[in-house]
Amino acid sequence: MAALEEKTSQQDTMTFIRSIQDTYQKADSFYNAVQDTSVRTRTRPINQSLGIFNSLTIFGGGFISLGVLGFLIFLWTGRGTDGGLTATPLWRWIVLGQYIVPTITLSSVLLRLANASQAAVCTSLGASILLEKNGVPLSQVAEVSVLRGINDGPLRLVWLLVTSPRRAAASQTALMMLLLVGSIAIQFSSTMLVSDLQLSRLVQNPTEQLMGIDQNDQNFDALSQFNVFASKPNIMLFGEVPSNMTAAPNSLGLSDTGIVKRIFLPMTPDSQLNLRRFDGVAFVMNSRFACMRPVLKDPVVKVTTTGSFVRFFGNGTNQDISYSLRMGGEIDHASTMKNAGIDFPDDCPGGTCLPARYNCSLPFTINTSNRFSSSMCMPGLLQAVRRLSEDWTMAKGPVASFSLVYLMTRINRTTGEWGDTGSTWRLDDDDLEPSNEWISYRTADRGNMDFTICYEQLTIDRATVSMSTNTDIVPPALAFNATSKDVQTLPLRQQLGAANDSQPRNGLFQVDSYSNVSRTLTTSFIAVQLTLNSFAFTKNLTIVTSGGKGTTTLPLHNDYTSVFTDIMGTVDCPALALQAMMTMLTSSMLADMLPKLDQQQTAATVYSVSESTPVRFTGLIAVTVVVIFNLMCVALITTLFLLRTRYSYPGNVWQAVAHLSMSDETQSLLEESGEATDGAVSKRLKNNDPCVKVDRSLTAGGFCVAVVIYHTPGGMLIVEDTPETPCIRANRGRLRQLLSTGVDIRWDKKAARIEESDDKVTVFFEDGTLASGDLLVGADGTFSAGRFQQSSLSAPTSWEKPTKRLLEAYPSLVLAGETTLSGAEMEEQLRLGHSAYIAFGPDYTLFSGINRVHDDGKSADFYWVMAQNDATVGQPDHWVMTATKGDKFERAKRNAQALKPEFRVTIEKGGVQGMKSAKMWYDASITKVPPVNRVVLIGDAAHPMTPARGEGAIFAIKDAVQLGKVIASSDRTDLISLRTALDEYQKDILEKGYESILLGRDTLPKARTGAERPKAWGHEMRPLAELKPLPIKIAE
Ligand SMILES: Cc1cc2nc3c(=O)[nH]c(=O)nc-3n(C[C@H](O)[C@H](O)[C@H](O)COP(=O)(O)OP(=O)(O)OC[C@H]3O[C@@H](n4cnc5c(N)ncnc54)[C@H](O)[C@@H]3O)c2cc1C
């Protein structure tokens, strides 16, 4: 009673219901609380809530962003560690084709496009969340609402949020600001990415080139060169076939380089720059230098004056000097080789084919630095002629019959120490000391004089080779240091393998394959040139190989001297020094001859090139962070939108406008703002700018779900939830649960008898308990016990009859059933009437309506009631009294055949199992009532009516509201006046109820014929031309 009284403070039925709605705000809206017939938000599939375009933008944009990011990572890392040699063709095409900058620009454009589209959609989503969850000031609602439909990005929304007089949720503002920051940052993606580019060496694709490898007409005169030693060496790159030999002297003093194969490309030094790979025919220099302790017979050194041929070396200039050292004697090749433990060449028994007598100049120094000056004495060159005439090959041993012989000397004395002109120094074997490949004559007064003898084998071949390098080879230049006046020879010595072990080889190609070795007249000619023409074919040739002075017939370019001296000074290995010198000579000769070779062959070459390549990762990381950051913002906003909104369909302008134009808060504003500026509207709302949200409204905003449609033979009729015809479709169980909140209800009590007295009324229940009170409200429905019991008190005629006899059977057989539908079938039923419809058959009506939406939001319980004209219903022998479920189903199914298939679905899907036990409806013609004592009847107990007009519950609620008012406004201490008020109330509701009962008896027949527009849910129906499309989509 207390609860009821409280409720009666409300003005009318709808207000009463809304008061319940207020009470249950926490349980979402009243609609959510009672309407299991509404399709809830979570049932909205993504493509429906977001829309196809927005879904595509968000998910497609995400894919594009991640795809572009992946592509950028591929560009940044695709180079690999080998200069892009093994990079994918796409990577090479982009970078080597110089498309990297356009590609980055295009990628950035794609990223920006994807982000801009996503940001725009997310702005709509953010505006939707704001409007539905947070609310915005009324002055901004138009703009925010329109932002849901059309927008250019988050800037405007962030501006609205920041400048809003009412703070929106901080998290919402922060999220939109993050989206804005991310959207701005992504605009700089191209700049960030391009900043990572740097020029770097990349390996180009192979190209084929024609290269001269032979002389067609064997016009060797054109190739002849003289004294190449005098010219600055022309250093070429070469590859070296790996060999295990070292030139370290053995215990017998033999220092043997073994056969070293150095492969020179048929390319000038300039065209070798940046070469990474070569496949073709090349020149092979085979060389072997073996140095050992010489056995000399009668070695003498003589101080002489000489003529104008005396030259001064060491600072690059020549000038006559008047002082010279000469040495002479004979080499004992047999003993020399024997001491070194090597065999004579087969074609040179006893070493007799090799030149023995020597007579050469010696170098000397003019300062007192004690620096060794070295020179080479070549006692004879004739055996080198064999290189022209014979098809010779490298010997198995260190010495061959065609070996050139170098007698190398070192002395560490200055001119003053050698004595006067004409003095002769006979070297004495007693002063002899062996040291590695050297012998050293040591005297107290004349100092040291060292000798070693070196045998050279050298051939030139051609071979098909494949050579490569992973990095660009820097040509080992010989740089002159102006300060130290030295030539920096280390890089070249490293290339030539004549540096310390700690210094790695460089300037070399790796030889990957080596085959088809051949020799031509040209290669033989080159080999001979290396000897005869270079050395001027002079017997007892003296070559000064260090920075000393002396006479020579072969002036050396300072570069050769520097390299030779440095090798001797660092590794003290004459074999390597000689080999280095001959390699430089071969390189210089080839470099000069190559352009003159007119017989060409194709070779495949691969060069490196400097191209802009992603080298740094700073920009890529920054862009990756921005893209991931943006995608997270998009994902977060989309998730919030899906979880938190129900009514917004971003991108739909009409809906955005409709929410504005139909909203309670905005409607009046819109009417007044026809010619007003936004500023004027804001000004007007300055002091009263309420927070506005989009929510389902009884009058506007949401889509209407309380609709009943009559599909009559004459056309469709409709009553729907509009401001003029407000109606609510409530699930009976949930409504009862709501109404019973806070009310002390004793369940499972069945009233059996009622006793009234002047001071109280008592109800006796079937379980033997009883309850007494001041007033009894009989709200026990059509089969009311209260109505029956009243007869015992005042005995009015109408109340004496037992309940059922008082009731009048509605002349229709009632069949009812239930079923569960989902997907397209559910959608179809809702389209026919959301939430109920009545279809007219030949002699029946079929009511069908949704009862409860399942938690998955995709299926729901439906129920149907078929009322078929039948005057005999209620008679004890009527077939339905003994009919099984199957019998009833068959009847309903058979009847329904007259309807279109869509109207038959609920019956046929429910089947026999879905059949319910309904048989008939009752109403009653209750016109008179006894005076109220302590029992008052309301609802169906007072005026039982059929559901034909759907008004029974409305009447029951109205009765309750009215009763509450009567009690609240009465003086409860004055029993007589209270009884009078209740009595008047009772008569009033019976009268109104009876009126509805009478109308209800004709409603359906009249609707069928179209004679009269029926009422339903308390409102007159209006014609409906066509079914509205549903604002929801359930079918997958
Ligand atoms: C198919 C169908 C469709 C309908 N559709 C609509 C519609 O769309 N709109 C509308 O407004 N109305 C509709 N109605 C009518 C509406 O359901 C009733 O008018 C309404 O329920 C009456 O409410 P009430 O409280 O008076 O009685 P009831 O709702 O019948 O409640 C009576 C309660 O009293 C209990 N009771 C009965 N006897 C005893 C006893 N001896 N002791 C203890 N408790 C007892 C019952 O168990 C029941 O809980 C429909 C009715 C039907 C059958």
The ligand as a Tripos MOL2 file, in Angstrom:
@<TRIPOS>MOLECULE
LIG
   53    58     1     0     0
SMALL
NO_CHARGES

@<TRIPOS>ATOM
      1 C1         -3.5500  -12.9110  -25.0940 C.3       1 LIG1
      2 C2         -3.7630  -11.6730  -24.3390 C.ar      1 LIG1
      3 C3         -3.2280  -10.4860  -24.8290 C.ar      1 LIG1
      4 C4         -3.4010   -9.3170  -24.1330 C.ar      1 LIG1
      5 N1         -2.8230   -8.1500  -24.6330 N.ar      1 LIG1
      6 C5         -3.0500   -7.0050  -23.9480 C.ar      1 LIG1
      7 C6         -2.4390   -5.7990  -24.3930 C.ar      1 LIG1
      8 O1         -1.7730   -5.7710  -25.3960 O.2       1 LIG1
      9 N2         -2.6140   -4.6530  -23.6990 N.ar      1 LIG1
     10 C7         -3.3480   -4.6510  -22.5600 C.ar      1 LIG1
     11 O2         -3.4800   -3.5820  -21.9530 O.2       1 LIG1
     12 N3         -3.9220   -5.7870  -22.1020 N.ar      1 LIG1
     13 C8         -3.7810   -6.9690  -22.7500 C.ar      1 LIG1
     14 N4         -4.3530   -8.1110  -22.2690 N.ar      1 LIG1
     15 C9         -5.1440   -8.0790  -21.0760 C.3       1 LIG1
     16 C10        -4.3190   -8.0390  -19.8020 C.3       1 LIG1
     17 O3         -3.4400   -9.1030  -19.7820 O.3       1 LIG1
     18 C11        -5.1610   -8.1030  -18.6170 C.3       1 LIG1
     19 O4         -6.2350   -7.2110  -18.7630 O.3       1 LIG1
     20 C12        -4.3970   -7.7230  -17.4090 C.3       1 LIG1
     21 O5         -3.4120   -8.6520  -17.1430 O.3       1 LIG1
     22 C13        -5.2700   -7.6540  -16.1740 C.3       1 LIG1
     23 O6         -4.5040   -7.4130  -15.0380 O.3       1 LIG1
     24 P1         -4.9860   -7.8040  -13.5850 P.3       1 LIG1
     25 O7         -3.9260   -7.4510  -12.6430 O.co2     1 LIG1
     26 O8         -6.3450   -7.2090  -13.3500 O.co2     1 LIG1
     27 O9         -5.2340   -9.4020  -13.6120 O.3       1 LIG1
     28 P2         -4.1740  -10.4910  -13.9120 P.3       1 LIG1
     29 O10        -3.1130   -9.9420  -14.7510 O.co2     1 LIG1
     30 O11        -4.9520  -11.6320  -14.4060 O.co2     1 LIG1
     31 O12        -3.5820  -10.8210  -12.4830 O.3       1 LIG1
     32 C14        -4.3490  -11.4980  -11.5230 C.3       1 LIG1
     33 C15        -3.4060  -12.1300  -10.5000 C.3       1 LIG1
     34 O13        -4.1640  -12.6410   -9.3850 O.3       1 LIG1
     35 C16        -3.7590  -13.9970   -9.1320 C.3       1 LIG1
     36 N5         -4.9460  -14.7450   -8.5360 N.ar      1 LIG1
     37 C17        -6.0730  -15.1440   -9.1610 C.ar      1 LIG1
     38 N6         -6.8900  -15.7510   -8.2670 N.ar      1 LIG1
     39 C18        -6.2470  -15.7460   -7.0760 C.ar      1 LIG1
     40 C19        -6.5780  -16.2130   -5.7970 C.ar      1 LIG1
     41 N7         -7.7160  -16.8200   -5.5440 N.pl3     1 LIG1
     42 N8         -5.7020  -16.0160   -4.7870 N.ar      1 LIG1
     43 C20        -4.5400  -15.3690   -5.0130 C.ar      1 LIG1
     44 N9         -4.1510  -14.8840   -6.2060 N.ar      1 LIG1
     45 C21        -5.0330  -15.0790   -7.2390 C.ar      1 LIG1
     46 C22        -3.3680  -14.5270  -10.4780 C.3       1 LIG1
     47 O14        -2.5420  -15.6200  -10.2590 O.3       1 LIG1
     48 C23        -2.7320  -13.3230  -11.1100 C.3       1 LIG1
     49 O15        -1.3760  -13.2370  -10.7230 O.3       1 LIG1
     50 C24        -4.1510   -9.3110  -22.9310 C.ar      1 LIG1
     51 C25        -4.6870  -10.4930  -22.4290 C.ar      1 LIG1
     52 C26        -4.4750  -11.6810  -23.1310 C.ar      1 LIG1
     53 C27        -5.0370  -12.9380  -22.5990 C.3       1 LIG1
@<TRIPOS>BOND
     1     1     2 1
     2     2     3 ar
     3     2    52 ar
     4     3     4 ar
     5     4     5 ar
     6     4    50 ar
     7     5     6 ar
     8     6     7 ar
     9     6    13 1
    10     7     8 2
    11     7     9 ar
    12     9    10 ar
    13    10    11 2
    14    10    12 ar
    15    12    13 ar
    16    13    14 ar
    17    14    15 1
    18    14    50 ar
    19    15    16 1
    20    16    17 1
    21    16    18 1
    22    18    19 1
    23    18    20 1
    24    20    21 1
    25    20    22 1
    26    22    23 1
    27    23    24 1
    28    24    25 2
    29    24    26 1
    30    24    27 1
    31    27    28 1
    32    28    29 2
    33    28    30 1
    34    28    31 1
    35    31    32 1
    36    32    33 1
    37    33    34 1
    38    33    48 1
    39    34    35 1
    40    35    36 1
    41    35    46 1
    42    36    37 ar
    43    36    45 ar
    44    37    38 ar
    45    38    39 ar
    46    39    40 ar
    47    39    45 ar
    48    40    41 1
    49    40    42 ar
    50    42    43 ar
    51    43    44 ar
    52    44    45 ar
    53    46    47 1
    54    46    48 1
    55    48    49 1
    56    50    51 ar
    57    51    52 ar
    58    52    53 1
@<TRIPOS>SUBSTRUCTURE
     1 LIG1         1 GROUP 0 **** ****
